[in-house]
């Protein structure tokens, strides 16, 4: 047998360049596995086609009831400006939900697209139902007409039965302009989509809030390709590979800075007061308040379990940000068990309390709320046998440019989290201080600690993640 490779063997082919692509005539097989994780090489974690906007006629009842809530502008039950007419409309709509038939979900299981749309419709309906109720309710009962189909769909998708980041960002967009024959292969970009398929408030502010996250996702797509190229070069591990990895890491730092710019664009169209008072309350999960959510009808199906994960949608559920953490090896810092985001039973001040090993950090727990294929992608990324951080640490002395590039990328990620902190300050902390004292007293769940929609002690948690990310920068003299 010959001891050399033929010129056309795939191991003999030239390495693809990140900016030029594969040489002419050379098949690019680098993205074939991406389909296994529902990650598109052009749009990343965002689907390349618009999500389904309506279920088939068999489930038209769900669509009509959700549509009714949106069109009637069902209002938050906690608002102090509700009129008797508002209350009557809300209760009439909730009565409609209670009287809905329990529709079969069997036909949905044949399609991931149908399941996603069903989860979107049913979870939005549930949040409308829960948060339109008056704050005097001691318990929240979800009617069996919602409980049974929502829990069945959620079990099939391996998702919690609540509105998630994927419901209001990844699968809640459409093109600004209808498709034309001149552009049959159009894909979503930062400038050609809107996120208004379903809105709690019907406001442009809400649409802009979702759109800011969608823009971050789309701006980060290039980072996924740079990750792949970096891992390919790490496999080779020679001097040429290190030079290329250095270039890729500098490029990733630039991508992350671009993601930061897109994040900050939320200020262009979303008013902080509108967000805090009118939009944000709709997102809250059961762990953001003190009222228990009771799923009626659960005993009718022995295959269903009483949900334990009931956090609201959160930026912490973005697979893109988690992918960056994992790739840079920052997750061992930012996903620390001491950053659980939970509260001490004895003190409102203790956010970063120690939890036993069987407990998960907040960011690890947020992965439960991601689409299952995206979770698989993160596991695959974490299983990389040649972790980037270990490679950089091992060659920091003989390849100082590599260390500098790595630190530049991690610093860019830390600056992204700085920007997130500024957004939180403008959209949550600032408006919370303007709420009248009497109103704050009514909001027992926010009276002592400002919670995130995921149930975290918001300020301390975000500062902790940001600071832990900064600590992941590797000094040249001490590794």
Helices and strands as residue ranges (DSSP letters): G 32-37, G 57-59, H 60-71, H 84-99, G 106-110, H 112-131, E 140-142, H 144-157, H 165-165, I 166-170, E 174-175, G 181-183, E 193-194, H 204-219, H 221-236, H 239-264, G 265-268, H 272-274, I 275-279, H 280-283, G 286-288, E 293-295, G 298-300, G 315-317, H 319-328, H 331-334, H 362-366, G 367-369, H 372-382, H 388-394, H 400-424, I 425-429, H 430-433, H 437-442, H 444-447, H 458-470
